Amino acid sequence: MALTDTPRPAALRSKRRRERARTLAFLSPWLIGFGLFFAYPLVSTAYFSFMKYDGFTAPTFNGLKNWTYLFAHYPFFWQGLRNTLWLVAVMVTLRVAFGLGVGVLITKVKTGAGFFRTAFYLPYLAPPVAATMAFAFLLNPGTGPVNHLLGDLGLPRPGWFTDPDWSKPALTLLAMWGIGDLMVIFMAALLDVPKEQYEAAELDGAGPWQRFRFVTLPNITPIVLFAVVTGVIQTMQYYTQAIVAGKVASGVIGGSGQQFEPGYPHGSTWTLPQMVYNLGFQRFDTGTACAAALVLFAISMAFTALLLRRGSGLVED
């Protein structure tokens, strides 16, 4: 009876080590990037959040004082949190709904679809600073063409970026103007919906709304979930448009020695990322800025986890 050769334990261990080394070699670019640009900054931020540190002198441990100051004594924290959550709830919802609506309409257009795609996508390519300054000019309550048109029509003329009740809606209009990225994503998903399902729904007597509700939406649910999650993460980091709009509306465009009210007008555009910048680079309170950054990170992760958990039941395998 012939005996088959079996690998020795030492040879098996050597083979496994070679496979692990090969796997680590392929993963090394990602592991290095993850360590340098995510893990190390996150650990450093958590470390400095318990330190008294101004960026110049050596850090000294001060326990929970940074966190106590942030939640109990820093006067702008809760206002920034409310504004940021308002933008997440309203801006993300309207951007996704508007982007999906534009995508649906353009896929139905028979002639001139290329022109409309280009017209809706071009605003997304505009630099955020330039786009915000243009909107501040258009929505200027005294000289802007939008209020002139509203006045000619006999409609109320809001203060937009100079009115705390209208500043966040004005920023939302700016965000909806640049929905070209969502439009392209939704168009790709809509064109991928099987036509046979639409034909079957029409044979069953389904109208346009029923076809959208029972055919289109179930097929594009993963894309909608992706758009919502990425929109929440981006809006939690909302900084450039808010601060530029406040500076332009207040008349402070640049130059040294000019005083600027953060979150102008009356703190209505004050967001958590602005707070991190204010604490870390204007007040040189790096420890409290790190604590605020961790709060921002924790809220973003909580939103993402909640959306993914709720959305996983809507996405079919």
Disulfide bonds with the S-S distance in Angstrom:
none
